[in-house]
Amino acid sequence: MRVLILAAILVVAGVAVGATPVNAQAPTRERLSTDALDVVPPSTRVSGAAGSLTVRETGCRRMSGEPLRRRIVDVAAQEWGFFGFSLVDQTRLDEQPTARGRSRRPRLSPVESARVADSIAGYWTVTPEGGWIIEHQNQRWDGSAGSARWRTPWSAAFVSWVMCESGLVESHRFQRAVAHHTYIDQAIRARDAGAGPAAFTAYDIGETEILPGDLLCSGRRPAYGSLAERRRQMGEGARTHCDVVVALDEAHGRILTIGGNVRGTVSLKVVPAVLEPGVGLRPHGGARPLFAHLKLRADPIESDALGESPTIRAITCTGGPAHARLAANHVVAPTNAARC
């Protein structure tokens, strides 16, 4: 792969390549202007402050003229930057979960939690239960920064908002939900039916080629090992998690994904992978085994989609914090940077 993504991400996250990870929160990057990337910030979907947030908008915009995979990656990448370029490198032994299932590294600070509270509320607005969840959270807040953390896991709401903002408007294309298993089951039904309008089709890990814009999913309770295991429980509740694939690094055997509510923030994961003839990179190992690959029914884009995103390229072309400029010099290929 021509882009040295891993080294760049480590720099962005405040970790020198080859060094021991640090716990300091990485500086954030404000979202791009809509002229640079036409994304409506999730925070504009609500009004008020923590403790009194109300829903203003629940619908999705129809998009045209932009490849769907490209759009999904660009939207997810911008949120990653807004939340501080957090990194979870699952190829590192010190990043593996403890016996209780969680990493020892800290979540967002109380001040940072308060800063992103209305953005997380905006993610919730695209889900059927979002209004109730926001109101329930309001009752838990006392208005101070120290109580701003969300009590309800919001990773499925994040994925739902990314798909909503990418133009997947109708529920028969993507069923936005507060739990990942809802749209996992939709993708399984699409696979079993052999056709239909659903945007994603479910495959077992390693069954077909993974591309940027796809989703990779794991199960904790139950800890699914295959789609067959989930088929036996279709429609039942399950603790699952999905992330958006944003880049494939064959040279180093890694898949890069972005997900929400990963240690309380939007994080980029470095997933270890092996190269399978005829299939490409297949996740192998990592903190939690993956059981489902939701493949997007859309034309492919470049494998280094993260490096091509407006968020990363803007760092190179328009400047920004020193750590971000240094990172972008590694993330974006020289030929791309020269087009600024």
VEXDREN-2710 file (C-alpha; in Angstrom, 1 decimal):
% VEXDREN-2710
k/r/px/py/pz
1/MET/0.0/0.0/0.0
2/ARG/1.4/3.3/-1.1
3/VAL/0.2/5.2/2.0
4/LEU/1.9/4.8/5.4
5/ILE/-1.3/5.0/7.3
6/LEU/-0.4/3.2/10.5
7/ALA/2.6/5.4/11.3
8/ALA/0.4/8.5/10.6
9/ILE/-2.4/7.4/12.8
10/LEU/0.0/6.7/15.7
11/VAL/1.3/10.3/15.3
12/VAL/-2.2/11.7/15.2
13/ALA/-3.2/9.8/18.3
14/GLY/-0.2/11.3/20.2
15/VAL/1.9/8.1/20.1
16/ALA/5.3/8.0/18.6
17/VAL/5.9/5.1/16.3
18/GLY/7.5/2.3/18.3
19/ALA/6.9/4.1/21.6
20/THR/4.7/3.2/24.5
21/PRO/1.2/4.6/24.2
22/VAL/0.3/7.7/26.2
23/ASN/-3.0/8.4/27.8
24/ALA/-3.3/12.1/27.0
25/GLN/-6.3/13.1/24.9
26/ALA/-5.2/14.0/21.3
27/PRO/-6.1/17.4/20.1
28/THR/-9.3/17.5/18.1
29/ARG/-10.0/19.0/14.7
30/GLU/-13.1/21.0/13.9
31/ARG/-15.3/19.7/11.2
32/LEU/-14.8/20.9/7.7
33/SER/-16.9/23.6/6.1
34/THR/-19.8/22.3/4.1
35/ASP/-18.1/23.7/1.0
36/ALA/-15.2/21.2/1.6
37/LEU/-17.4/18.3/2.7
38/ASP/-21.2/18.6/2.5
39/VAL/-22.0/17.0/5.9
40/VAL/-24.6/18.5/8.3
41/PRO/-23.0/18.3/11.8
42/PRO/-25.0/15.9/14.0
43/SER/-25.1/18.6/16.7
44/THR/-27.4/20.7/14.6
45/ARG/-30.1/18.0/14.8
46/VAL/-30.7/18.9/18.5
47/SER/-31.1/22.1/20.5
48/GLY/-30.3/23.0/24.1
49/ALA/-27.5/22.0/26.4
50/ALA/-26.7/18.8/28.4
51/GLY/-29.7/18.3/30.6
52/SER/-32.2/20.0/28.3
53/LEU/-31.5/18.7/24.8
54/THR/-34.4/18.4/22.5
55/VAL/-34.7/16.9/19.0
56/ARG/-34.9/19.2/16.1
57/GLU/-34.5/16.9/13.1
58/THR/-35.0/13.1/12.6
59/GLY/-34.9/12.7/8.8
60/CYS/-32.1/12.0/6.3
61/ARG/-31.1/13.8/3.2
62/ARG/-31.0/12.2/-0.2
63/MET/-27.6/12.4/-1.8
64/SER/-26.6/12.2/-5.4
65/GLY/-23.5/12.4/-7.6
66/GLU/-21.1/10.9/-5.0
67/PRO/-20.1/7.2/-4.8
68/LEU/-21.8/5.7/-1.7
69/ARG/-18.7/4.0/-0.4
70/ARG/-16.7/7.2/-0.7
71/ARG/-19.4/9.1/1.1
72/ILE/-19.5/6.7/4.0
73/VAL/-15.8/6.8/4.5
74/ASP/-15.6/10.6/4.3
75/VAL/-18.4/11.1/6.9
76/ALA/-16.9/8.6/9.3
77/ALA/-13.4/10.0/8.9
78/GLN/-14.6/13.6/9.8
79/GLU/-16.2/12.4/13.0
80/TRP/-13.0/10.6/13.9
81/GLY/-11.1/13.8/13.6
82/PHE/-13.8/15.8/15.5
83/PHE/-13.5/13.4/18.4
84/GLY/-9.7/13.6/18.6
85/PHE/-8.2/11.0/16.3
86/SER/-8.4/8.2/19.0
87/LEU/-6.6/5.0/18.1
88/VAL/-7.2/1.4/19.2
89/ASP/-4.3/-0.7/17.7
90/GLN/-5.5/-4.3/18.1
91/THR/-2.2/-5.6/16.8
92/ARG/-0.6/-4.5/20.1
93/LEU/-0.7/-6.9/23.1
94/ASP/-1.2/-3.9/25.5
95/GLU/-4.4/-3.0/23.6
96/GLN/-6.1/-6.3/24.3
97/PRO/-9.0/-6.4/26.7
98/THR/-8.5/-7.3/30.3
99/ALA/-10.1/-10.4/31.9
100/ARG/-13.2/-8.2/32.5
101/GLY/-13.4/-7.5/28.8
102/ARG/-12.2/-3.9/28.7
103/SER/-9.0/-2.1/27.9
104/ARG/-7.3/-0.4/30.8
105/ARG/-6.8/2.9/28.9
106/PRO/-9.1/5.7/29.9
107/ARG/-12.2/7.1/28.2
108/LEU/-13.0/10.7/27.4
109/SER/-12.4/13.3/30.1
110/PRO/-15.5/15.0/31.6
111/VAL/-14.8/18.2/29.7
112/GLU/-14.4/16.4/26.4
113/SER/-17.6/14.4/27.2
114/ALA/-19.5/17.6/27.6
115/ARG/-18.1/19.0/24.4
116/VAL/-19.3/16.1/22.2
117/ALA/-22.6/15.5/24.1
118/ASP/-24.8/17.3/21.5
119/SER/-23.1/15.4/18.6
120/ILE/-23.8/12.1/20.2
121/ALA/-27.4/13.3/20.8
122/GLY/-27.5/14.0/17.0
123/TYR/-26.5/10.5/16.3
124/TRP/-29.5/9.3/18.3
125/THR/-32.0/11.4/16.4
126/VAL/-31.9/9.2/13.4
127/THR/-33.0/6.1/15.3
128/PRO/-36.7/5.3/16.2
129/GLU/-36.0/5.4/20.0
130/GLY/-33.7/8.4/19.8
131/GLY/-36.0/11.0/21.3
132/TRP/-36.8/8.8/24.3
133/ILE/-33.1/8.0/24.9
134/ILE/-32.2/11.7/24.8
135/GLU/-34.9/12.6/27.3
136/HIS/-33.8/9.7/29.5
137/GLN/-30.2/11.0/29.4
138/ASN/-31.4/14.5/30.2
139/GLN/-32.9/13.2/33.5
140/ARG/-29.5/11.8/34.4
141/TRP/-27.5/15.0/33.8
142/ASP/-27.2/17.6/36.4
143/GLY/-25.7/20.2/34.1
144/SER/-22.1/19.7/35.1
145/ALA/-19.3/18.5/32.9
146/GLY/-18.7/15.6/35.2
147/SER/-22.0/14.0/34.5
148/ALA/-22.0/14.4/30.7
149/ARG/-21.2/10.8/29.8
150/TRP/-23.9/8.9/28.0
151/ARG/-25.3/5.9/29.9
152/THR/-26.8/4.2/26.8
153/PRO/-24.3/2.6/24.4
154/TRP/-24.3/4.7/21.2
155/SER/-22.2/2.7/18.7
156/ALA/-25.2/1.6/16.6
157/ALA/-26.6/5.1/16.6
158/PHE/-23.2/6.3/15.2
159/VAL/-23.4/3.8/12.4
160/SER/-27.0/4.7/11.8
161/TRP/-26.2/8.4/11.5
162/VAL/-23.3/7.8/9.2
163/MET/-25.6/5.8/6.9
164/CYS/-28.3/8.5/7.2
165/GLU/-25.9/11.3/6.3
166/SER/-24.6/9.2/3.4
167/GLY/-28.0/9.1/1.8
168/LEU/-29.4/5.7/2.9
169/VAL/-32.8/7.3/3.6
170/GLU/-35.4/4.4/3.5
171/SER/-35.5/1.8/6.2
172/HIS/-35.8/-1.0/3.6
173/ARG/-32.3/0.0/2.4
174/PHE/-30.8/0.4/5.9
175/GLN/-32.7/-0.1/9.1
176/ARG/-31.4/2.5/11.5
177/ALA/-31.5/1.3/15.1
178/VAL/-30.2/1.6/18.6
179/ALA/-28.7/-2.0/18.4
180/HIS/-26.4/-3.4/15.7
181/HIS/-28.2/-6.7/15.5
182/THR/-31.2/-5.0/13.8
183/TYR/-29.3/-4.2/10.7
184/ILE/-27.1/-7.3/10.9
185/ASP/-30.4/-9.3/10.7
186/GLN/-31.5/-7.2/7.8
187/ALA/-28.3/-8.0/5.9
188/ILE/-28.7/-11.7/6.7
189/ARG/-32.2/-11.7/5.3
190/ALA/-31.0/-9.9/2.2
191/ARG/-28.4/-12.6/1.7
192/ASP/-30.9/-15.4/2.3
193/ALA/-33.4/-13.9/-0.1
194/GLY/-30.8/-13.6/-2.9
195/ALA/-32.1/-10.2/-3.9
196/GLY/-33.9/-7.1/-2.6
197/PRO/-33.4/-3.4/-1.8
198/ALA/-31.2/-3.7/1.3
199/ALA/-27.9/-1.8/1.0
200/PHE/-25.9/-4.5/2.8
201/THR/-25.6/-8.2/2.4
202/ALA/-24.2/-10.4/5.2
203/TYR/-21.3/-12.8/4.7
204/ASP/-19.1/-14.9/7.0
205/ILE/-15.6/-13.4/7.7
206/GLY/-13.3/-14.5/4.8
207/GLU/-16.1/-15.5/2.5
208/THR/-15.8/-12.4/0.2
209/GLU/-13.6/-9.4/-0.4
210/ILE/-13.7/-6.7/2.2
211/LEU/-13.8/-3.1/0.8
212/PRO/-13.9/0.4/2.3
213/GLY/-17.5/1.3/3.2
214/ASP/-18.3/-2.3/4.4
215/LEU/-19.1/-3.1/8.0
216/LEU/-17.3/-5.6/10.2
217/CYS/-19.2/-6.9/13.2
218/SER/-18.5/-8.8/16.4
219/GLY/-20.6/-10.3/19.1
220/ARG/-20.1/-10.3/22.9
221/ARG/-23.2/-11.7/24.4
222/PRO/-23.6/-14.2/22.7
223/ALA/-20.1/-14.4/21.3
224/TYR/-21.1/-15.4/17.8
225/GLY/-18.6/-17.3/15.6
226/SER/-20.6/-17.3/12.4
227/LEU/-23.7/-16.1/10.7
228/ALA/-25.3/-19.5/11.2
229/GLU/-25.2/-18.9/14.9
230/ARG/-26.9/-15.6/14.6
231/ARG/-29.5/-17.1/12.2
232/ARG/-30.7/-19.4/15.0
233/GLN/-31.4/-16.3/17.1
234/MET/-32.8/-13.9/14.4
235/GLY/-34.9/-11.1/16.0
236/GLU/-33.6/-11.7/19.5
237/GLY/-31.6/-9.1/21.4
238/ALA/-27.8/-9.5/21.4
239/ARG/-24.8/-7.3/22.4
240/THR/-23.1/-6.8/19.1
241/HIS/-20.8/-4.1/17.6
242/CYS/-20.0/-3.0/14.0
243/ASP/-17.4/-0.6/12.6
244/VAL/-17.0/1.0/9.2
245/VAL/-14.1/-0.2/7.1
246/VAL/-12.1/2.9/5.9
247/ALA/-8.8/1.4/4.5
248/LEU/-7.0/-1.8/3.7
249/ASP/-3.2/-2.1/4.2
250/GLU/-2.0/-5.3/2.5
251/ALA/1.6/-4.5/2.9
252/HIS/1.4/-4.6/6.7
253/GLY/-1.5/-7.0/7.1
254/ARG/-4.0/-4.6/8.6
255/ILE/-7.6/-3.4/8.1
256/LEU/-8.6/0.0/9.4
257/THR/-12.1/0.7/10.7
258/ILE/-13.9/3.6/12.4
259/GLY/-16.6/3.0/15.0
260/GLY/-18.5/4.9/17.7
261/ASN/-18.6/4.5/21.4
262/VAL/-15.2/2.7/21.4
263/ARG/-14.0/3.7/24.8
264/GLY/-16.6/6.4/24.9
265/THR/-15.4/8.1/21.7
266/VAL/-15.2/7.7/17.9
267/SER/-12.1/5.7/17.4
268/LEU/-10.1/4.1/14.6
269/LYS/-9.2/0.5/15.0
270/VAL/-6.2/-1.2/13.5
271/VAL/-7.3/-4.8/13.0
272/PRO/-4.7/-7.5/12.3
273/ALA/-5.4/-9.4/9.0
274/VAL/-4.0/-12.1/6.7
275/LEU/-4.0/-12.1/2.9
276/GLU/-6.2/-14.8/1.5
277/PRO/-5.8/-15.7/-2.2
278/GLY/-8.8/-14.7/-4.2
279/VAL/-10.4/-12.9/-1.2
280/GLY/-7.9/-10.3/-0.1
281/LEU/-7.4/-9.3/3.6
282/ARG/-9.2/-11.4/6.2
283/PRO/-9.3/-10.2/9.8
284/HIS/-7.3/-12.6/12.0
285/GLY/-6.9/-12.3/15.7
286/GLY/-7.6/-9.0/17.4
287/ALA/-9.3/-8.1/20.7
288/ARG/-12.7/-9.6/19.8
289/PRO/-13.4/-12.2/17.0
290/LEU/-15.5/-10.9/14.2
291/PHE/-18.4/-13.0/12.9
292/ALA/-20.1/-10.9/10.2
293/HIS/-19.0/-9.0/7.2
294/LEU/-21.8/-6.7/5.9
295/LYS/-20.9/-6.0/2.3
296/LEU/-22.2/-2.8/0.7
297/ARG/-23.9/-3.1/-2.6
298/ALA/-22.0/-0.4/-4.3
299/ASP/-19.1/0.1/-6.7
300/PRO/-15.6/-0.3/-5.1
301/ILE/-13.3/2.6/-4.3
302/GLU/-9.6/2.9/-3.6
303/SER/-8.2/0.7/-0.8
304/ASP/-6.5/3.7/0.9
305/ALA/-9.8/5.5/1.2
306/LEU/-8.9/7.1/4.5
307/GLY/-5.9/8.8/3.0
308/GLU/-8.1/10.2/0.3
309/SER/-10.7/11.6/2.6
310/PRO/-11.2/15.4/2.8
311/THR/-10.5/15.4/6.5
312/ILE/-7.0/14.0/6.0
313/ARG/-6.2/15.9/2.9
314/ALA/-7.4/19.2/4.5
315/ILE/-4.7/18.8/7.1
316/THR/-2.0/18.7/4.3
317/CYS/-3.5/21.4/2.1
318/THR/-4.7/24.0/4.7
319/GLY/-2.5/23.3/7.7
320/GLY/-3.6/22.8/11.3
321/PRO/-2.0/21.6/14.5
322/ALA/1.6/20.5/14.1
323/HIS/0.7/16.9/15.0
324/ALA/-2.0/16.8/12.4
325/ARG/0.2/18.2/9.6
326/LEU/2.9/15.7/10.4
327/ALA/0.4/12.9/10.3
328/ALA/-1.1/14.0/7.0
329/ASN/2.3/14.0/5.4
330/HIS/2.4/10.3/6.0
331/VAL/-1.3/9.5/5.4
332/VAL/-1.6/11.2/2.0
333/ALA/0.6/10.0/-0.9
334/PRO/2.9/12.8/-2.3
335/THR/1.1/12.8/-5.6
336/ASN/-2.2/13.6/-3.8
337/ALA/-0.7/16.3/-1.6
338/ALA/0.7/18.0/-4.7
339/ARG/-2.8/18.5/-6.0
340/CYS/-3.6/21.0/-3.2
END
